[in-house]
Amino acid sequence: MAAGPETPPCPPLVLVHGLFDTPRVFDRLDRRLAGRRHPLLKPALPLRFGVASIEISAQRLAAAIEAAFGNAEPLDILGFSMGGVIARTWIQRLGGHARTRRFISLGSPQLGTLTAQPWPRRPLAGIADLKVGSPLLRELNADLTLLQGIDCRSYATVFDLMVVPGWRAVLPIGPRRMLPVWTHQQLLRHPAALDPLVADLLRP
């Protein structure tokens, strides 16, 4: 019997952490993937507790991606919390759309969060970028053209106390799924979140 066609390998996967995290926040997800998404890049971004603007962090992400994979290889990217907005800024403002196959936003304040409202832009530019109606988010959400050729998906929880209200933690394009977990942190810890994430990340 002739062998069937092999499933083409997935492109590299980039995981972008959030404000108070390090790449270790993805350890459980990484273990669940069990080497089935390789190569895998988890850059350590110096977010400086929100002092660095989203734009600067996106530039650092761009440099890490280029150092690992050059400037043209297609890839998938998942951003958690602030990391999702950083990834999106790279996609829409720094040319990342040209090489992104799939973009997964996980608990990211793509529509802003009320928890960022009290914080001043100086010195907390990165947090201020996440305010509802911030100039950055207005720009990103005003023109979705560069996202339309990308498989965009959002995962969030309505009970999120970091992104308030939780329903704002979604992209304005693509499928959205509210996960049955109780906290922001459980989005990367609880099986009810990890199971659908792993299934999505292993899609051809």
Secondary structure, DSSP 8 states (H G I E B T S, - for coil): ------------EEEE--TT--GGGGHHHHHHHTT-S-SEE------GGGTS-HHHHHHHHHHHHHHHHTTT--EEEEEETHHHHHHHHHHHHSSGGGTEEEEEEES--TT--GGGTTS-TTT-HHHHTTSTT-HHHHHHHH--GGGTTSEEEEEE-TT-SSSSSGGGSS-SSS-EEE-S-SSSGGGGTSHHHHHHHHHHHT--
